[in-house]
Amino acid sequence: MDASELLERYQAGERNFRNAQLTCADLNDANLLGVNLSGADLSGASLIDADLSGTDLSGANLFGADLLSTELLNADLSYANLSGAEMLGASLSDADLRGAVLLNANLRYANLSDVCLSRANLSFANLLGANLFGANLLGADLSYTNLFGADLFGANLLGADLSYANLFGTNLSYANLLGANIYYPTSLLAANLSGANLSSTNLNGADLSTATLTEAKLVDMYLQQENLQPSNLYHAKLSRLLNALSSRKLSDGDLSHRLHEPDV
């Protein structure tokens, strides 16, 4: 099946294109709301500015597809292969991406608010400036991912792997990072972790310089001594954390000189 045939059949009212072979198809600006493309092969396809809202793309192969500014609101992309996909500025609010593979995908400035990315593989993906407000990233692989300036306010990152990720200036306020791995040399420079749950999180060697940790929960957090040197914690906001540091494993570090009320 080629793009022309697909569009003709869609216009005629057909919606079931399960397992369709659409490799390298040109579907730019296409309106394909609510179609069933589950298991379809769209590798290398061009879907620039297309509207695929509500589409079933579960298990589809979108390897290397061009989804620049594509609308995928409420789409089902569970277990889809989006490795190497171009998704700059794509809109994926409320989409289901559980178990999806997004290795090396470009998601710069994409809207991923309230998406489900549980157990998804986002390793080496570029999420610079992306909106992940309230996203579910439970157990997701975010190793080596670029999250520079991304918004993950209230996101669920329980058990997620953020090792070697770039979290410079990332908004993680009120995010759930319980049991997450933020291992060396992950950068949290200028990151906002206000109100975040970092309990049982592995921050071994992570750079917290200038990070905001006001009212964060740090119960049983693992933090090596080098994280606590004055040079590493310069300007870090650690106010109102005294009661949250019970049962801490801080490898001989002393935060007492950092536990102060912010200047008024």
C-alpha positions in Angstrom: 0.0 0.0 0.0 1.3 3.5 -0.8 0.3 6.8 0.7 -2.2 7.7 -2.1 -4.1 4.4 -1.6 -4.2 4.9 2.1 -5.6 8.4 1.8 -8.2 7.3 -0.8 -9.5 4.5 1.4 -9.5 6.8 4.4 -11.6 9.4 2.5 -14.0 6.5 1.6 -14.5 5.8 5.3 -12.1 3.0 5.9 -10.2 3.2 9.3 -8.6 -0.2 9.7 -5.1 -0.3 8.3 -3.6 -2.7 10.7 -0.2 -4.1 9.7 -0.1 -1.8 6.6 3.2 -1.5 4.8 4.0 2.2 4.4 7.7 2.3 4.4 9.0 5.8 3.4 5.4 6.9 2.7 4.8 10.6 2.1 1.9 11.5 4.5 2.8 15.2 5.1 -0.2 17.2 6.3 -2.4 14.1 6.2 -5.5 14.0 8.4 -5.7 10.5 9.8 -7.6 10.9 13.0 -8.7 7.8 14.8 -7.2 5.3 12.3 -5.9 1.8 13.2 -2.3 1.6 12.2 -1.3 -0.9 14.8 1.6 -3.0 13.7 2.1 -0.9 10.6 5.5 -0.4 9.1 6.0 3.4 8.8 9.8 3.3 9.0 11.3 6.2 7.2 7.8 7.7 6.5 7.3 11.5 6.4 4.4 12.7 8.6 5.3 16.3 8.9 2.4 18.4 10.3 0.1 15.4 10.0 -2.8 14.9 12.4 -2.8 11.5 13.9 -4.7 12.3 17.1 -6.5 9.3 18.6 -4.7 7.0 16.2 -3.8 3.4 17.2 -0.1 3.0 16.4 0.6 0.3 19.0 3.5 -1.9 18.0 4.0 0.1 14.8 7.5 0.6 13.3 8.3 4.3 13.0 12.0 3.9 13.0 13.6 7.0 11.5 10.2 8.5 10.7 9.8 12.3 10.3 7.1 13.4 12.8 8.1 17.1 12.8 5.2 19.1 14.5 2.9 16.1 14.1 -0.3 15.9 16.2 -0.5 12.7 18.2 -2.9 13.7 21.0 -4.4 10.7 22.8 -2.6 8.4 20.3 -1.8 4.8 21.3 2.0 4.3 20.6 2.5 1.6 23.2 5.4 -0.7 22.3 6.0 1.3 19.1 9.5 1.6 17.7 10.3 5.3 17.4 14.1 5.0 17.4 15.8 7.8 15.6 12.5 9.5 14.9 12.4 13.3 14.2 9.7 14.6 16.6 10.7 18.2 17.1 7.7 20.2 18.3 5.4 17.2 18.1 2.2 17.2 20.3 1.7 14.0 22.2 -0.4 15.1 25.2 -2.2 12.2 26.9 -0.6 9.7 24.5 0.2 6.1 25.5 3.9 5.4 25.0 4.3 2.6 27.5 7.1 0.2 26.5 7.9 2.3 23.4 11.4 2.5 22.1 12.6 6.0 21.5 16.4 5.4 21.3 18.1 8.5 19.9 14.8 10.2 19.0 14.7 13.9 18.7 11.9 15.3 20.9 13.1 18.8 21.4 10.3 21.1 22.5 7.8 18.3 22.1 4.6 18.4 24.2 4.5 15.3 26.3 2.3 16.5 29.1 0.4 13.7 30.9 1.8 11.0 28.6 2.4 7.4 29.7 6.0 6.5 29.2 6.2 3.7 31.7 9.0 1.2 30.9 9.8 3.2 27.8 13.4 3.3 26.4 14.4 6.9 25.9 18.2 6.4 26.1 20.2 9.0 24.1 16.9 10.8 23.2 17.0 14.6 22.9 14.2 16.1 25.1 15.7 19.6 25.3 13.0 22.0 26.4 10.3 19.3 26.2 7.1 19.6 28.2 6.7 16.4 30.4 4.4 18.0 32.9 2.7 15.2 34.9 4.2 12.5 32.7 4.3 8.9 33.9 7.9 7.6 33.4 7.8 4.8 35.9 10.8 2.5 35.3 11.7 4.3 32.1 15.3 4.2 30.7 16.4 7.9 30.5 20.2 7.1 30.5 22.3 9.5 28.5 19.1 11.5 27.7 19.3 15.3 27.2 16.6 16.9 29.4 18.2 20.3 29.4 15.6 22.8 30.4 12.8 20.2 30.2 9.7 20.6 32.4 8.9 17.5 34.5 6.8 19.1 37.1 4.9 16.5 39.0 6.2 13.7 36.8 6.4 10.1 38.1 10.0 8.8 37.7 9.7 6.1 40.3 12.6 3.6 39.6 13.6 5.4 36.4 17.2 5.3 35.2 18.6 8.8 34.7 22.3 7.8 34.8 24.5 10.1 32.7 21.5 12.2 31.7 21.7 16.0 31.3 19.4 17.5 33.8 20.9 21.0 33.7 18.1 23.5 34.4 15.4 20.8 34.4 12.3 21.4 36.4 11.7 18.3 38.6 9.7 20.1 41.2 7.2 17.8 43.0 8.4 14.9 40.8 8.4 11.4 42.3 12.0 10.1 42.0 11.6 7.4 44.6 14.3 4.8 43.9 15.5 6.5 40.8 19.1 6.1 39.6 20.8 9.5 39.0 24.3 8.2 39.0 27.6 10.0 38.3 28.2 12.1 36.3 24.6 13.2 35.9 24.4 17.0 35.9 21.7 18.6 38.1 23.2 22.1 37.8 20.5 24.7 38.3 17.8 21.9 38.4 14.7 22.6 40.4 13.9 19.7 42.8 11.6 21.7 45.1 9.2 19.4 46.8 10.5 16.4 44.9 10.6 12.9 46.4 14.2 11.7 46.3 13.8 9.0 48.9 16.0 6.0 48.2 17.4 7.7 45.2 20.9 7.0 44.1 22.6 10.4 43.7 26.1 8.9 43.9 28.4 11.4 42.4 25.7 13.5 40.8 26.4 17.3 40.6 24.0 19.2 42.8 25.8 22.5 42.5 23.2 25.3 42.4 20.3 22.8 42.5 17.1 23.9 44.4 16.1 21.3 46.9 13.7 23.3 49.0 11.2 21.0 50.9 12.5 18.0 48.9 12.1 14.6 50.6 15.4 12.9 51.1 14.7 9.9 53.3 17.2 7.1 52.8 18.8 8.9 49.9 22.3 7.7 49.0 24.7 10.6 48.6 28.5 10.2 48.6 30.7 12.5 50.5 31.9 14.4 47.4 28.4 15.6 46.9 28.6 17.5 50.2 31.7 19.5 49.7 31.1 23.2 50.0 32.3 23.8 46.5 29.7 21.3 45.2 26.9 22.7 47.2 27.6 26.4 46.7 24.2 28.2 46.5 22.2 25.0 46.8 18.9 25.7 48.6 18.5 23.0 51.2 16.1 24.7 53.6 13.5 22.8 55.7 15.2 19.4 55.1 16.2 18.5 58.6 13.2 16.3 59.4 13.3 14.8 55.9 16.8 13.5 56.4 16.0 10.7 58.8 17.8 7.4 58.2 20.1 9.1 55.8 23.2 7.4 54.3 25.4 10.4 53.8 28.9 8.9 54.0 30.3 11.1 56.8 28.9 14.2 55.2 27.5 17.0 57.3 24.7 19.2 56.0 24.1 21.1 59.2 25.7 24.3 57.8 23.3 24.1 54.8 20.1 23.7 56.7 18.9 27.3 57.0 15.9 29.4 56.2 16.2 31.2 52.9 17.1 34.9 53.0 14.0 37.2 53.0 
